[in-house]
Amino acid sequence: MTAFAKIPVTIVTGFLGAGKTTLIRHLIENARGRRLALIVNEFGDVGIDGEILRSCANDACEPQAIVELANGCLCCTVADDFMPAIEGLLALPNRPDHIVVETSGLALPKPLIKAFDWPEIRAKLTVDGVVAVVDGRAVADGRFADDPAAVLARRAEDAAVDHDNPLEEVYEDQLLAADLVVVNKADLLDADALAALEAAIRTAIPRAVKVVTATEGRVDPAVALGLVASAEDDLAARPSHHEAEGEDHDHDDFTTFVVDVAPAADPESLVARLTAVVEAHDVLRVKGWVAVSGRPMRLLVQGVGTRFQHRWDRPWGRDEARAGRLVVIAEKGLDEAAVRAALAA
């Protein structure tokens, strides 16, 4: 790549807990000589995703090539946050071959794609493709709509259909911006449910878009990177529910907060307690790390609804405080005090 060639950028979008970070980690570990840089945009003020990606940094993606943007949503703060992040990456001694942007789980992709049409960005970068990651099990369970397949079918039939569910709108806007849809966690669906979900997604998107299935975000980089979509030149084909509102969307529909938690006795009792809290308060997403008594490793915990995964992440540092911190994301109206009390108990 010459110093004057445009650097391709892949935007990875997807709802809370769909598996975006897991997919990006897989891309890093299988970069095959390609030098990657990452911009991670999180909803909440604890850098869980950035920390996970830094822990797997290697020659393909050095720690200094991972930029974390917290306390904001790139779809709303492109000028303030995105441009300085890009300028910092382009100034690195080892210029990246490809930039991957992970949006927050509540972000609308289209305003970010539009930013690549700005002259100062267009001259240096191009949107190689928008990859939308879908939590197949969550959508099949109706986490984003009462009947996801029916809603997606209605959306295809009538672009003016009203949506009262903010979760559903964000999810659909992410699909409508995509060049590649990854139905993740496919191992949690039977063949009929998976086929129905894939058909509904294809029906909902008014253009030819590749839909692939994956487990634990394992998508070949040759599929996810190198789409050559030039999405900034194709904005009209990517409709958004929020275009009539000036591309704005209301983050006040959601609430996020951080809870400090004491060391757990064991992973199983911790997950049981988290599951009880989610069921009692209809929490959307829980993620973070926790100390476990008598164990030298940090426990990474991630939950979507009542489905939790946990794994030993890395050893605690010699001088590092073994402090557990969990980010909680839910719809507005959640009894935050009750959730804090339950998690801190």
Buried (B, 14 or more C-beta within 10 A) or exposed (E): EEEEEBBBBBBBBBBBBBBBBBBBBBBBEBBEEBBBBBBBBBBBEBBBBBBBBBEBBEEBBBEEBBBBBBEBBBBBBBEEBBBEBBEBBBEEEEBBBBBBBBBBBBBBBBBBBBBBEBEEBBEBBBBBBBBBBBBBBBBBBEBBBEEBBEBBBBBBEEEEEEBEBBBBBBBBBBBBBBBBBBBBBBEBBEEEBBEBBBBBBBBBBEEEBBBBBBBBBBBEBEBBBBBEBBBBBBBEEBBBBBEEEEBEBEBEBBBBBBBEBBBBEEBEEBBEBBBEBBEEBEBBBBBBBBBBEEBEBBBBBBBBBBBBBBEEBBEBEEEEEBEBBBBBBBBEEBEBEEBBEBBEE
